[in-house]
């Protein structure tokens, strides 16, 4: 376990999400169109293959980098499975419950299968679950006000 430490350097709180995908170009187009992201940078290998495309969502500054690792191709786990150790899912937080209605319409517009808006009985939260081209589980998530005690 980690022990006590002295003073520690801070972090900004900003995240860059880096995902291994089967086709960075396809995934960049998908995320770009759905979320309104634009290309921040692209790395093309000496052999001409795209190795990485990093996107940015202008309003929030969210950065998403999509990487190709050719050595994983042919792996029996080519499709994402949240039941394996590692990433479970990504949540994109929204400001209001009504925003979820707008995201349902956008997902429908792009023909992206989704759960519809789910409101679990154990919380005031609501969410829409869907998957990207590599089967990575994604959610639009609204955090409701906790019930008064």
C-alpha positions in Angstrom: 0.0 0.0 0.0 1.1 3.5 -0.5 2.7 5.1 2.5 2.7 8.7 3.8 4.4 11.2 1.6 5.5 14.7 1.9 4.5 17.6 -0.3 3.2 16.5 -3.6 3.1 18.2 -7.0 -0.5 19.0 -8.1 -2.4 17.9 -11.2 -4.6 20.0 -13.3 -7.7 17.9 -13.2 -7.9 17.8 -16.9 -7.8 14.4 -18.6 -6.7 13.2 -22.0 -8.4 9.9 -22.8 -6.4 7.5 -25.0 -8.2 4.5 -26.4 -6.8 1.7 -28.5 -9.1 1.2 -31.5 -9.1 -1.0 -34.6 -9.2 2.0 -37.0 -8.3 5.4 -35.7 -9.6 7.1 -38.9 -13.0 5.5 -38.6 -13.2 6.1 -34.8 -12.1 9.8 -35.2 -14.9 10.4 -37.8 -17.4 8.7 -35.5 -16.5 10.7 -32.4 -16.0 13.8 -34.4 -19.4 13.8 -35.9 -21.3 12.6 -32.8 -19.6 14.9 -30.3 -18.6 17.8 -32.5 -14.9 17.1 -31.9 -12.2 18.4 -34.2 -8.7 16.9 -35.0 -6.1 18.3 -32.8 -3.2 16.3 -34.2 -2.5 13.2 -36.3 0.5 10.9 -36.3 1.1 9.0 -39.6 3.7 6.2 -39.4 6.6 6.0 -41.9 4.6 3.2 -43.7 1.7 5.6 -44.3 -0.6 4.0 -41.6 -2.4 6.3 -39.2 -1.0 5.5 -35.7 -2.9 8.1 -33.7 -5.5 10.8 -34.1 -6.2 13.2 -31.2 -9.5 15.1 -31.1 -10.6 18.0 -29.0 -14.2 19.0 -28.1 -14.1 22.8 -28.3 -16.6 23.7 -25.6 -15.1 21.6 -22.8 -11.6 21.1 -24.0 -12.0 17.3 -23.6 -9.1 15.5 -25.5 -9.6 12.1 -26.9 -6.7 10.2 -28.6 -7.4 7.2 -30.7 -4.5 4.8 -31.1 -3.7 1.9 -33.4 -1.4 -0.9 -32.0 -1.0 -3.3 -34.9 0.4 -6.0 -32.6 -3.1 -6.4 -31.1 -4.7 -7.1 -34.5 -5.9 -10.7 -34.7 -6.2 -10.8 -30.9 -9.3 -12.7 -29.8 -10.3 -9.6 -27.9 -10.4 -7.2 -30.9 -13.8 -5.9 -29.6 -13.9 -4.1 -26.3 -15.3 -6.0 -23.3 -15.8 -4.0 -20.1 -15.7 -7.3 -18.1 -12.0 -7.6 -18.6 -9.5 -5.7 -16.3 -9.1 -2.1 -17.4 -11.6 0.4 -18.6 -15.3 -0.2 -17.8 -16.9 2.7 -19.6 -16.6 6.4 -20.3 -19.2 8.8 -19.0 -19.8 12.2 -20.7 -21.5 14.3 -18.1 -24.4 16.6 -19.1 -25.7 19.6 -17.3 -29.4 18.9 -17.2 -31.9 16.0 -17.5 -33.3 17.6 -20.6 -29.9 17.3 -22.3 -30.4 13.6 -22.3 -33.5 14.0 -24.5 -31.4 15.9 -27.0 -28.7 13.2 -27.0 -31.3 10.5 -27.6 -32.4 12.5 -30.7 -28.8 12.9 -31.9 -28.0 9.2 -31.4 -31.2 8.4 -33.3 -30.2 10.8 -36.1 -26.9 8.9 -36.5 -28.5 5.5 -36.2 -26.5 4.6 -33.1 -28.2 2.0 -31.0 -28.7 3.0 -27.3 -30.5 2.1 -24.1 -32.9 5.0 -24.1 -32.9 7.1 -21.0 -32.4 4.9 -17.9 -33.4 6.2 -14.4 -32.3 3.7 -11.8 -34.5 3.5 -8.8 -31.6 3.8 -6.3 -30.6 7.3 -7.3 -31.8 10.5 -8.9 -29.4 10.1 -11.8 -30.2 9.4 -15.4 -28.2 8.1 -18.3 -28.1 6.8 -21.8 -25.8 3.9 -22.6 -24.4 3.2 -26.1 -21.2 1.8 -27.8 -18.6 3.1 -30.2 -17.4 1.3 -33.3 -15.0 -0.9 -31.2 -17.8 -1.7 -28.7 -16.4 0.6 -26.0 -19.3 1.3 -23.6 -20.1 5.0 -23.4 -22.7 7.0 -21.4 -24.3 10.4 -21.4 -24.8 10.9 -17.7 -26.8 13.4 -15.6 -26.3 13.5 -11.9 -29.5 14.4 -10.2 -29.8 16.1 -6.8 -29.5 13.6 -3.9 -32.7 13.1 -1.9 -32.9 15.0 1.3 -32.2 13.0 4.5 
